Amino acid sequence: MDNFFKKYFILVLVITIFGCNKSNDPNKLIEDKDLKSNIILEHIKSARNTDLTLEERKESINKAYSICSTFKDDIHKRDQIHQISIEYYSLMDYLSYKKMNRKALKLSTSINDSLGIAISYGNLGIYYNRILKIDSAYYNFDQADQIYSRIQRYDYNHGKILTDLALILRKTKDYSQSESMTIKAIEKFELAGNEKFLPMCYTNLGTLAKFFEQYDEAIDYYEKAIEYAKGTNKEIVQTLISLNNIGTVYKSQKKYDKAKESYYKALSYNEYLKKHPKRHSLYLDNLAYVNFLSNDTSQIPDLFYKALKIRDSINDQYGITVNTQHLAEYYKSKGKDSIAKLFALRCRDVSLELQNNEELLKAYQILSEVSDSKEGLQYANTYIKLNDSLIKQERLFRDKFARIRFETDEIVEANQQISKENEILIIAILGLTALFLLGYIIFRQQQSNKELLFAQTQQESNEEIYRLFINQQIKLEEGRQLEQQRMSEELHDGVLGRLFGVRLSLDGINQRANDEFTDSRNKYIEELKAIEKEIRLISHDLGAETLPSDVAYIDAVENLIKDLCEVHKLQYEFNNDEDIDWEEIDDQKKVNFFRILQESMQNIFKHAHADSIKINFDYVEDKINLTILDDGIGFKENKVKKGIGLKNITSRVSQMSGVVKFLSEVNSGTTVSVSVPI
């Protein structure tokens, strides 16, 4: 205990420090909330400690609520209040239990927490049922039932409320409604997958069946209650309850031997009954009464007195009323009216104290029969008056419950009417909105049609202008290509042929002449060769943009490589993948490949000082790969992007959505790798 108060003092000190530090840090707020919750939990544990006095336990739970009241109004606070209320109930402080649930109901209503409202109403119903205010209990349980029915969740909680309503309805002898509520409760428990309260439900159905004189069904229900309790911590107690109830059913049928058999079975649970004398006395009294009814007087009245002795020892007031009523009935049957009257008077006095009207009626009935005529008449009148009052009260309860249900139905009907009116209003608003939108859409559609018609006209005009422009461009391009072709052929076949003839003539003269002019003529011959080379290159350049239709593309490429390598006296190797169908390749791509190859070879001739070139066309995964490899001097990496030729190659590859790589090391040659998707 000392350790707890030390821990409590430390926690309170921490809360004080946090309270003084008005930080807006949300993490600190969470820590404060958790800290307070832990303190509340410690107080609840202390309230459950049976080693403490009742006052100390109540003080602990009071402190728990004091801390709980500092929380902001939310579901967490509601949960804490409900938990604290349960602890008050376990300490039999029923007024505080009611007070807590009133607070929880108010809080739940303010934050629109339907579940919290339903739980609070259910707990208040338990309170009023405890203090025998049946109408108030019914009202609160009914309110909880309405909320659970609306939210269509929490089947287990709803089932418990329906069970409480069913038991109240049975007390007021509204057996049909009680049966209906019990069946609904069973359905809810089955939906929730929790069978904890099913034995209670089937026990109630059995009792109702007995009132309806459906005795076989009653026994079946009691046996079902035993089955559902098997394997639980309530197995023994439920078995004893059902055996007692089965004995009562057989007693109602006047099957006294079977009734005795059930009571003897119940009394065979010796170890359990030693720890629960109240139940022990109940079964002894019931067995004695069945013996009395069956005229088996072998253990009568000893069994009655044995049961009464146990009940007196534990102050079982309700049991005493039943026991004394049975003894009075027994002695009346024996003609010992004075003794019967003594037990009947005791039954009356205890019943009045307990407000147990059922046993009180029986006591007045016996007193009216065992008293003298005048006194007996007074008891008879009292019996009639009380019986009429009880019948009226039962009728009033049933009417009140019916009125509560009717008002509930009226509220539901009113809500449905409001909902219907709201639906009509919403439909009207939606209809008007739809009409407005339809009108707006029609207007916008007309405007769009006009705009579309104008756009179509404009598009047609633009297309016509574009078509004329393209035709003009095609004609210009065709003229340019024809002119290039003509110039290429003229240079190659005309000028280059004449230069070649002049060079041959000079070679022939050079062979016949003396050595005086040989060096000079050789100089001019070399110059002519250089001119031939330049003209040949120009011819190739002019012809590259338009590939001749009468020459296969790959032949044109091979001729280019051959001619250029012969001019520059380089060895070459050329390979073409036969899987490439050049006839299906776009002309512009073929021109770009031709120009890339030409540009790369020019770079090799100018800069590489190579002795050989290797050129490959490969077809891999829908891509054409061009690889150009030389054995020249290579170049430095930091100069890769400075050359205009390399930029031109990169530009052409980009136009074809391809990738180009330049791989080179000094004195290790250069590789140009181009990959273009088809």
VOSE-224328 format. One line per field, with one value per residue (C-alpha): x, y, z negated. Coordinates in Angstrom, 2 decimals, decimal comma, padded with zeros to 5 digits, m for minus. Each point is the difference from the previous one (the first is absolute). Layout:
BEGIN
east	c(X:...)
north	c(Y:...)
up	c(Z:...)
//
This chain:
BEGIN
east	c(000,00:002,82:001,61:m003,23:m000,25:003,65:m000,68:m003,15:001,87:002,66:m002,60:m001,96:003,24:000,73:m003,51:000,48:003,25:m001,64:m002,93:002,30:001,74:m002,65:001,53:m001,87:001,99:m002,57:002,43:000,05:m003,81:m000,06:002,53:m002,15:m003,10:001,79:001,46:m003,40:m001,51:002,69:m000,75:m003,72:000,86:002,04:m002,94:m002,37:002,38:000,06:m003,83:m000,05:002,40:m002,11:002,71:m000,98:m003,01:m003,13:000,61:003,57:m001,19:m002,67:002,57:002,21:m002,80:m000,94:003,58:m000,18:m003,02:001,67:002,80:m002,44:m001,95:003,09:m000,14:m001,53:m003,47:000,59:m000,55:003,07:m001,49:m003,36:001,71:001,76:m003,26:m001,78:002,84:m000,07:m003,80:000,44:002,41:m002,58:m002,58:002,34:000,46:m003,84:000,10:m003,01:m000,66:003,53:m000,49:m003,11:001,77:002,92:m002,31:m001,99:003,26:000,99:m003,43:000,33:003,55:m000,94:m002,95:002,19:002,52:m002,70:001,37:m002,83:001,80:000,76:m003,65:m001,20:002,45:m001,02:m003,71:000,69:001,94:m002,76:m002,50:002,07:m000,07:m003,78:m000,55:002,17:m002,13:m003,22:m001,12:m001,18:m001,55:003,18:002,12:m002,16:000,18:003,81:000,40:m002,47:001,98:003,17:m001,84:m001,11:003,55:001,53:m002,75:000,91:003,76:m000,32:003,23:001,20:m002,22:001,34:m000,87:m003,37:m000,68:000,60:m002,47:m002,62:000,54:m000,57:m003,18:m001,22:000,51:m001,88:m002,87:m000,18:m000,21:m003,00:m001,51:000,25:001,13:m000,45:002,14:002,55:000,26:000,38:002,77:001,81:000,00:001,39:002,69:001,03:000,30:002,24:002,26:000,33:000,90:002,60:001,42:m000,20:m002,04:000,56:m003,64:m001,68:m000,57:m001,86:m002,07:m001,00:m000,77:m002,39:m001,60:m000,46:m001,71:m002,27:m000,86:m000,96:m002,37:m001,49:m000,35:002,27:001,80:001,96:001,33:000,92:002,11:001,68:000,94:001,44:002,06:001,27:001,10:002,07:001,55:001,02:001,57:002,20:003,70:m000,51:000,56:m003,81:m000,51:m000,75:m002,20:m001,98:m000,46:m001,36:m002,33:m001,32:m000,47:m002,00:m002,08:m000,63:m001,14:m002,39:m001,44:m000,59:m001,57:m002,42:m000,87:m000,42:002,74:001,40:002,38:001,77:000,05:001,67:002,52:001,04:000,32:002,05:002,32:000,45:000,67:002,69:002,38:001,13:003,31:m001,52:m003,03:002,19:001,46:m003,43:m002,46:m002,67:m000,37:000,22:m002,94:m001,99:000,28:m000,77:m003,12:m001,18:000,59:m001,91:m002,91:m000,23:000,03:m002,82:m002,03:000,52:m001,02:003,51:000,32:003,05:002,31:m002,63:000,27:003,69:001,09:m001,97:001,66:003,43:m000,43:m001,38:002,91:002,49:m001,96:m000,16:003,75:000,77:m002,96:m001,50:m003,15:m001,59:000,65:m001,51:m003,28:m000,31:001,08:m002,43:m002,83:000,68:000,03:m003,24:m001,60:001,29:m001,34:m003,32:m000,35:000,63:m002,71:002,52:m001,35:001,77:003,44:m000,97:m001,05:003,35:001,93:m002,48:000,42:003,77:m000,31:m002,25:002,36:003,12:m001,90:m001,21:003,57:001,25:m003,08:m000,29:m003,64:m000,16:000,83:m002,02:m003,14:000,59:000,52:m003,32:m001,79:001,26:m000,74:m003,54:m000,43:001,67:m001,35:m003,41:m002,86:000,22:003,78:m000,06:m002,43:002,33:002,91:m002,19:m000,95:003,67:000,85:m002,65:001,06:003,68:m000,73:m002,12:002,71:002,64:m002,15:m000,57:003,71:000,94:m002,52:001,41:003,52:m001,06:m001,87:002,98:002,36:m002,42:m000,16:003,81:000,08:m002,83:001,76:003,14:m001,96:m001,48:003,48:001,18:m003,07:000,54:003,64:m001,04:m002,51:002,68:002,36:m002,66:m000,62:003,74:000,25:m002,74:001,76:003,34:m001,59:m001,58:003,31:001,82:m002,67:000,33:003,76:m000,16:m002,23:002,36:002,98:m001,83:m000,77:003,58:001,33:m002,26:001,17:003,65:m000,51:m001,36:002,92:002,39:m001,58:000,52:003,57:000,56:m001,42:002,26:002,97:m000,76:m000,16:003,23:001,57:m001,01:001,50:003,19:000,17:m000,39:002,73:002,20:m000,65:000,96:003,09:001,00:m000,56:002,19:002,65:m000,14:000,44:002,89:001,55:m000,42:001,62:002,84:000,57:m000,05:002,46:002,24:m000,20:000,81:002,96:001,23:m000,18:001,54:002,92:000,47:m000,53:001,07:002,58:001,47:000,27:001,76:002,39:000,73:000,73:002,36:001,82:000,44:001,31:002,50:001,09:000,53:001,99:001,97:001,14:001,34:001,52:003,36:000,53:000,32:m003,76:m000,98:m000,05:m002,04:m002,53:m000,21:m000,86:m002,92:m001,10:m000,22:m001,94:m002,43:m000,42:m000,84:m002,56:m001,49:m000,31:m001,72:m002,40:m000,77:m000,82:m002,20:m001,76:m000,67:m001,23:m002,44:m001,22:m000,39:m003,23:m001,76:000,77:m000,37:m003,17:001,61:002,82:m000,52:000,60:002,60:001,84:000,10:001,40:002,64:000,96:000,42:002,27:001,97:000,50:001,01:002,34:001,67:000,47:001,56:001,78:m001,55:m000,83:m003,65:m002,39:m003,76:m002,73:m003,76:m002,50:m002,28:m002,92:m000,20:m002,64:001,25:m002,97:m002,30:002,22:m001,08:001,95:000,90:001,55:001,99:001,27:000,93:001,91:001,79:000,97:001,08:002,21:001,37:000,66:001,67:002,28:000,92:000,99:002,12:001,72:000,68:000,98:000,46:003,05:m001,49:001,12:m003,29:m003,71:m002,63:m003,67:m002,98:m003,79:m001,75:m003,68:m000,71:m003,41:m001,73:002,99:002,61:003,47:002,78:003,54:003,01:003,38:003,43:003,54:001,11:001,53:m003,32:m000,74:m000,32:m003,31:m000,19:m000,16:m002,85:m002,66:002,07:000,12:m002,69:m000,03:m000,82:m002,78:m001,47:000,05:m001,67:m002,66:m000,88:m000,20:m002,29:m002,31:m000,41:m000,67:003,18:003,10:003,61:003,17:003,59:002,57:003,65:003,33:003,26:001,95:m002,77:m002,33:m003,58:m003,40:m003,18:m003,09:m003,44:m003,24:m003,29:m003,46:m001,75)
north	c(000,00:002,40:m000,69:000,94:003,35:000,70:m000,72:002,12:002,92:m000,15:m000,18:002,94:001,98:m000,75:001,09:003,23:000,69:m000,72:002,20:002,93:m000,39:001,32:m001,58:m000,24:m003,05:m002,69:m002,76:001,33:000,08:m003,66:m000,80:001,87:m001,92:m003,35:000,96:000,93:m003,20:m002,00:001,77:m000,76:m003,64:m000,10:001,44:m002,56:m002,81:001,41:000,12:m003,72:m000,86:m001,91:000,38:003,68:001,27:000,93:003,70:m000,20:m001,74:002,65:002,74:m001,53:m000,06:003,60:001,05:m001,86:002,09:003,23:m000,61:m001,20:003,27:001,90:m001,72:001,83:m001,20:m002,90:m003,76:m000,76:001,98:m001,75:m003,41:000,96:001,20:m003,23:m002,04:002,03:m000,45:m003,79:000,20:002,00:m002,70:m002,76:001,97:000,17:003,80:000,05:003,73:000,79:m002,61:001,86:003,37:m001,17:m001,33:003,24:001,85:m002,48:000,42:003,79:m000,19:m002,52:002,14:003,12:m001,74:m001,87:m003,39:m002,48:m002,97:001,95:001,07:m003,60:m001,34:002,74:m000,74:m003,70:000,61:002,28:m002,75:m002,37:002,55:000,45:m003,74:m000,44:002,36:m001,56:003,05:m002,20:002,72:002,13:m003,07:m000,90:003,57:000,11:m003,49:000,94:003,16:m002,08:m002,53:002,77:001,32:m003,44:m000,73:003,19:m000,44:m003,70:m000,96:m001,28:m003,10:m001,30:003,21:000,13:m003,61:000,79:002,90:m002,20:m002,63:002,59:001,17:m003,59:m000,67:003,19:m000,91:m003,46:001,55:002,06:m003,17:001,31:m003,46:000,36:003,15:m001,59:m003,01:002,24:002,03:m003,16:m001,46:003,29:m000,05:m003,55:001,11:002,91:m002,22:m002,48:002,81:001,25:m003,53:000,31:m002,68:001,30:001,05:m002,75:m002,23:002,90:000,56:m003,65:m000,10:002,92:m001,70:m003,13:002,00:001,71:m003,36:m001,27:002,99:m000,84:m003,61:m001,19:m002,35:m002,09:003,13:001,42:m003,07:000,16:003,64:m000,78:m002,85:002,34:002,41:m002,84:m000,82:003,60:000,30:m003,07:000,74:003,45:001,18:000,06:m003,66:m001,25:002,91:m000,09:m003,76:000,48:002,81:m002,10:m003,10:002,09:001,49:m003,44:m001,23:002,98:m000,89:m003,60:001,30:002,10:m003,14:m001,91:m002,38:m000,03:m002,94:001,70:003,26:m001,79:m001,56:003,46:001,40:m003,01:000,51:003,61:m001,00:m002,45:002,92:m000,15:001,86:002,91:000,24:000,11:003,26:001,29:m000,63:002,23:m002,40:m002,99:001,27:000,70:m003,60:m001,41:002,17:m000,92:m003,72:000,25:001,79:m002,66:m002,68:001,87:000,26:m003,69:m000,97:m001,38:001,05:m002,13:003,06:002,60:002,47:m000,68:001,09:003,28:000,74:m000,93:002,44:002,72:m000,39:000,58:003,02:001,49:m000,48:001,97:002,42:m001,04:002,11:m000,96:m003,69:000,38:001,32:m003,06:m002,42:001,34:000,05:m003,69:m000,85:001,91:m001,90:m003,30:000,61:001,25:m003,33:m001,75:002,04:001,80:003,46:001,80:m001,16:000,68:003,52:000,67:m000,94:001,89:003,14:m000,24:m000,44:003,10:002,16:m000,88:000,36:003,47:000,97:m001,33:001,22:m003,55:000,18:m003,50:m001,69:002,64:m001,03:m003,64:000,98:001,94:m002,90:m002,48:002,47:000,43:m003,79:m000,69:003,03:000,32:001,18:003,72:000,23:m002,40:002,30:002,94:m001,99:m001,07:003,60:001,03:m002,83:001,13:003,64:m000,84:m002,37:002,64:002,56:m002,30:m000,78:003,73:000,72:m002,70:001,46:003,48:m001,28:m001,72:003,13:002,17:m002,29:m000,08:003,82:000,19:m002,34:001,96:003,32:m001,56:m001,14:003,49:001,52:m002,48:000,75:003,74:m000,39:m002,04:002,72:002,66:m002,16:m000,43:003,77:000,58:m002,52:001,84:003,31:m001,46:m001,55:003,37:001,80:m002,65:000,23:003,77:m000,29:m002,63:002,24:002,93:m002,16:m001,40:003,52:001,07:m003,11:000,62:003,63:m001,01:m002,74:002,51:002,30:m002,91:m001,06:003,50:000,05:m003,48:000,95:003,05:m002,11:m002,61:002,68:001,51:m003,45:m000,75:003,33:m000,70:m003,51:001,37:002,57:m002,66:m002,37:002,70:000,79:m003,66:m000,42:003,03:m001,36:m003,39:001,63:002,12:m003,07:m002,05:002,79:000,31:m003,75:m000,14:002,86:m001,69:m003,25:001,80:001,81:m003,23:m001,87:002,92:000,20:m003,74:m000,89:003,27:002,03:m002,93:m002,03:002,77:000,57:m003,70:000,08:002,94:m001,79:m003,13:002,10:001,65:m003,42:m001,11:003,09:m000,39:m003,46:001,31:003,23:000,59:000,49:003,77:000,58:m003,19:001,49:002,95:m002,19:m002,37:002,97:000,92:m003,65:m000,16:003,24:m001,51:m003,04:002,28:001,83:m003,38:m000,98:003,26:m000,25:m003,63:001,03:002,87:m002,42:m002,38:002,86:001,17:m003,52:m001,01:001,90:m001,84:m003,63:m001,36:m002,09:m002,38:m000,96:m002,08:002,01:m002,34:000,05:003,80:m000,19:m002,54:002,09:003,04:m001,92:m001,52:003,28:002,00:m002,67:m000,33:003,76:000,09:m003,34:m001,72:m003,66:m000,62:m002,77:000,41:m002,34:000,36:m002,08:m001,83:000,30:003,73:000,66:003,33:000,26:000,41:002,59:003,65:001,92:002,79:m002,52:m001,53:003,48:000,70:m003,29:000,83:003,48:m001,32:m002,56:002,65:002,47:m002,66:m001,05:003,63:000,36:m003,14:001,27:003,43:m000,83:m003,69:m000,90:m003,48:m002,92:m001,92:000,43:m002,56:000,83:m002,17:000,26:m002,32:m000,68:m000,60:000,15:002,23:002,34:000,69:000,33:001,71:m000,52:001,83:m001,11:001,38:m000,76:003,64:002,19:000,64:003,19:001,32:m000,26:003,72:000,76:m002,34:002,73:002,77:m001,27:001,22:m003,41:m001,82:002,50:m000,57:m003,77:000,45:002,25:m002,50:m002,88:002,10:000,64:m003,77:m000,41:m002,01:m000,17:000,69:m000,74:001,12:m002,28:000,91:m000,17:001,59:m002,33:m002,61:001,00:001,24:m001,71:001,76:m002,00:001,03:m001,77:001,05:m001,58:m000,99)
up	c(000,00:m000,89:003,38:001,76:m001,77:000,81:003,67:m000,17:m001,54:002,71:002,77:m001,44:m000,22:003,65:000,98:m001,93:001,82:003,36:m000,99:m000,79:003,33:002,40:003,06:003,29:001,03:001,02:m000,99:m003,57:m000,03:000,97:m002,72:m002,57:001,08:m000,26:m003,35:m001,40:001,37:m001,76:m003,29:000,44:000,61:m003,21:m001,95:001,53:m000,98:m003,51:m000,06:000,85:m002,81:m002,52:m002,65:m000,32:m001,86:001,93:m000,70:001,30:003,15:000,57:m000,57:002,69:002,55:m000,93:000,76:003,30:001,02:m001,15:002,50:002,68:m000,27:001,27:003,40:002,93:001,03:002,37:000,32:m002,15:m002,88:000,51:m000,19:m003,21:m001,62:000,93:m001,47:m003,22:m000,20:000,12:m002,94:m001,99:000,77:m001,21:m003,25:m000,28:000,20:002,33:m000,25:001,21:002,71:001,18:m000,28:002,16:002,70:m000,01:000,65:002,71:001,65:m000,01:001,38:002,70:001,07:000,26:002,29:001,96:m001,09:000,66:m001,53:m003,19:m000,26:000,41:m002,61:m002,47:000,44:m000,47:m003,23:m001,33:000,78:m002,14:m002,85:000,06:000,34:m003,07:m002,12:001,42:001,97:002,81:002,18:m000,11:000,68:002,99:001,37:m000,12:001,47:002,75:000,82:000,28:002,21:002,39:000,41:000,57:002,55:001,89:000,10:000,96:m001,76:m003,36:000,10:m003,33:m001,90:001,74:m000,96:m003,70:000,14:001,66:m002,71:m002,75:001,73:000,32:m003,73:m000,97:002,33:m001,60:m003,46:001,14:001,55:003,56:001,06:003,76:000,19:m002,31:002,30:003,07:m001,65:m001,13:003,51:001,38:m002,69:000,98:003,64:m001,03:m002,12:002,84:002,42:m002,49:m000,37:m003,80:m001,82:m003,54:m000,56:002,02:m003,08:m001,65:003,15:000,30:m003,74:000,49:003,02:m002,14:m002,77:002,57:001,56:m003,47:m000,44:003,42:m001,30:002,81:m002,36:002,48:001,69:m003,41:m000,86:003,44:m000,61:m003,45:001,45:002,74:m002,71:m001,54:003,40:000,69:m003,45:000,42:m000,04:m001,56:m003,55:m000,38:000,83:m003,53:m001,06:003,26:m000,32:m003,54:001,15:002,86:m002,20:m002,48:002,82:001,55:m003,42:m000,17:003,45:m001,09:m003,21:002,09:001,97:m003,29:001,13:m003,50:000,40:002,92:m001,94:m002,96:002,37:001,25:m003,55:m001,14:002,98:m001,04:m003,63:001,17:000,64:m003,62:000,26:001,89:m002,30:m003,09:001,32:001,10:m002,86:001,55:002,93:m002,32:m002,05:003,20:001,23:m003,47:m000,25:003,52:m000,65:m003,27:001,72:002,75:m002,69:m001,72:003,23:000,75:m003,58:m000,64:m003,64:m000,82:m000,16:m000,77:m001,72:m000,68:003,50:m000,38:m003,33:001,33:002,89:m002,31:m002,40:002,82:001,20:m003,47:m000,40:003,17:m000,37:003,33:m000,38:003,32:m000,68:m003,46:001,50:002,26:m002,73:m002,63:002,57:000,73:m003,74:m000,51:002,86:m001,43:m003,55:001,43:001,80:m003,32:m001,72:m002,20:000,76:m002,85:001,17:003,62:m001,00:m001,70:003,15:002,21:m002,15:000,26:003,76:000,11:m002,06:002,02:003,29:m001,02:m000,82:003,34:001,91:001,28:001,02:001,45:m003,33:m001,87:001,89:m000,91:m003,65:m000,09:001,65:m002,64:m002,82:001,28:m000,23:m003,39:m001,91:m001,65:002,14:m000,73:000,26:002,91:001,82:m000,54:001,44:002,91:000,73:m000,25:002,39:002,50:m000,28:000,46:002,88:001,75:m000,60:001,45:003,03:000,49:m000,48:002,50:002,42:m000,59:000,61:003,20:001,11:m000,86:001,87:002,93:m000,12:000,01:002,99:001,65:m000,56:001,39:003,04:000,31:m000,13:002,58:002,15:m000,41:000,93:003,01:000,96:m000,36:002,01:002,66:000,14:000,14:002,81:001,94:m000,57:001,04:003,11:000,90:m000,48:001,99:002,74:000,27:m000,06:002,73:002,14:m000,48:000,85:003,04:001,25:m000,62:001,75:003,02:000,16:m000,34:002,59:002,49:m000,67:000,29:003,30:001,40:m001,26:001,36:003,41:000,13:m001,16:002,65:002,69:m001,27:m000,13:003,55:001,11:m001,91:001,42:003,53:m000,60:m001,55:002,91:002,49:m002,05:m000,13:003,73:000,60:m002,33:001,73:003,37:m001,29:m001,64:003,16:002,00:m002,52:000,00:003,80:000,13:m002,57:001,92:003,24:m001,59:m001,57:003,28:001,89:m002,44:m000,15:003,65:001,68:m001,90:m001,89:003,21:001,86:m002,92:m000,07:003,76:m000,40:m002,80:002,14:002,89:m002,32:m001,26:003,59:000,86:m003,14:001,08:003,34:m001,18:m001,53:m003,71:000,28:m000,15:m001,85:m003,51:001,13:001,82:m003,01:m002,15:002,29:000,22:m003,82:000,03:002,52:m002,25:m002,90:002,16:001,02:m003,66:m000,92:002,93:m000,88:m003,59:001,25:002,32:m002,87:m002,18:002,62:000,67:m003,63:m000,63:002,83:000,31:003,54:000,34:002,46:m002,41:m003,14:m003,19:m001,41:003,35:m000,10:m003,56:001,03:003,05:m002,26:m002,39:002,85:001,89:m003,08:m001,31:003,42:000,21:m003,47:000,42:m003,06:m000,52:m000,85:m001,06:000,46:m001,34:000,41:m002,01:002,45:m002,45:000,79:002,68:001,35:002,38:m003,06:m001,72:000,20:002,70:m002,42:m002,39:002,85:000,97:m003,63:m000,28:003,27:m001,22:m003,45:001,73:002,34:m002,85:m002,11:002,86:000,69:m003,68:000,29:003,18:m001,49:m003,56:m000,75:002,17:000,14:002,16:000,03:m000,67:m001,02:000,63:m001,09:000,34:m002,56:m000,76:m003,73:m001,74:002,60:000,13:002,69:m001,48:002,03:m001,30:001,53:m001,40:000,98:m001,22:m000,05:m002,66:m001,84:m001,91:m003,54:m001,82:m000,80:003,73:000,88:000,16:001,64:003,62:002,43:001,74:m003,22:m000,74:003,47:m000,57:m003,41:001,52:002,74:m002,50:m002,24:002,99:000,32:m003,79:m000,24:m002,20:000,97:m001,97:000,77:m001,62:000,34:m001,72:001,06:002,37:m000,24:002,82:m000,06:000,08:001,08:m001,09:001,27:m001,02:001,67:m000,47:003,19)
//
